[in-house]
Amino acid sequence: MKNLTRFAITALALAPIAGFAQTLAPSQDAYYVPGNGSNFGTSTTITVGSSSAIGLVQFDLTQLPGGLTAAQIQKATLTLFLDHVSFGGSVNIDAVSASTPWGELTVTGDSGISPGVAVNTLVTTNTAETFIAVDATSAVQGWITTPSSNNGFMIQANGSTNVQFDSKENTTTSHPAILTIVLVSVGPTGATGSIGTNGNNGAPGATGPTGVAGSTGVGTAGPAGSTGAVGSTGPAGTAGATGAAGATGPAGPAGATGVGTTGATGPAGSAGAAGAMGATGPAGSAGTGASPTSIPVAFAGHASASTFFSLTSGTASTAAAFGAGETVVAPANCTPTMKVWNFGTATSYSIFPVTTSTLGIGTTPILTISVASGSSNSGTGSAVAAGQGMTLTAGASSAGTAPGGEGFYTSFSCQ
């Protein structure tokens, strides 16, 4: 029986409660040997390092909610299961170049696949049958921004490293790669408030100062000469300075109304002072979409010896040693959801209520899921109230008499 290493994806445990996680299985995986024309797309393992073999894994991001932006990708974690170690060491994980797409059943060592940006370097690969989790947030954000650039991940060995990871075709240990993405939860925008009334007009600006008047010219009058012949019109002289205004003469009779062309628009006056601010319109309704607090979406892996298990960590115990470590408490009214991957004997898994003050286990399960050997199943239980304790057991009995198969792990949330 394989000894499964318990693990919890800490990126999810640390994620803000306002987010929620979505886990994707690979859409295709394979490996190739440079210079070798063979295809290994149906292999049960992804070989890395042997004969310089290079691994490939790709995920279909169209399964995520429509209209998603890179800013809404809070965390992305790539998890691989290290099935076999021939020579330990380390591997580098890169994004595959956007210019070199590949197909699971056609890629070979002659396909010219090339790496893009680095995701994680010198990832240690010394212990077989363990899970390896790396941060892939930046790569996934780039694929969300430019979907056509998503050609998946490339896994390359350093030095003499020679290892094998589970592929999605592996039915023995059944640990294909997974991509866990924590999304920021955003509620809809509230309705726009009504427009406030207009403020009063500002007072006119002050009139600018009058310019300085030019000096008046004074000439001596000469004797009147005889009228000469009219000469040709000479060129226009330079305009003299404006003389002082004479006294206003008596008003003459009103002439006929003339029709003249409209003069050019004068320059705009300076802006008046700002009017008072109008009353504030009523506030729009608040958006919705926040998730319950304090219970993160979590992964937990377990071995077979125990009968009671924590839903959010690797903690487990027998019925006689059951305690608070195997109990999780709902912080708000929520509905439990669970998915179970079973790698041993076919059995069922149940969530039972726990009275937190006495650690007494109820007899009616909140949720029961039956899972065949080497398979997975999921389900949603009945709603629970804030403060309700919960624990996980193998089988459908609150007595905790059935061991947990031959190893399993769970994805749990209560929202």
Secondary structure, DSSP 8 states (H G I E B T S, - for coil): ---------HHHHTS-TTEEEEEE--SEEEEE-TT-----TT-SEEEESGGG-EEEEE--GGGS-TT--GGGEEEEEEEEEEEEEEE-EEEEEEEE-TT----TTT--TTS---EEEEEEEEEEE-SSSEEEEEE-HHHHHHHHHSGGG---EEEEE-TT-EEEEE-TT--SS----EEEEEEE------------------------------------------------------------------------------------------------------------SS---EEEEE-SS-SEE-SSSS-EE-STT--GGG-EE-SSSB-EEEEEEE-SS-EEEEEEEEETTTTEE-SS-SEEEEE-TTEEEEEE---B-TT-EEEEEESS-TT--S--TT-EEEEEEE-
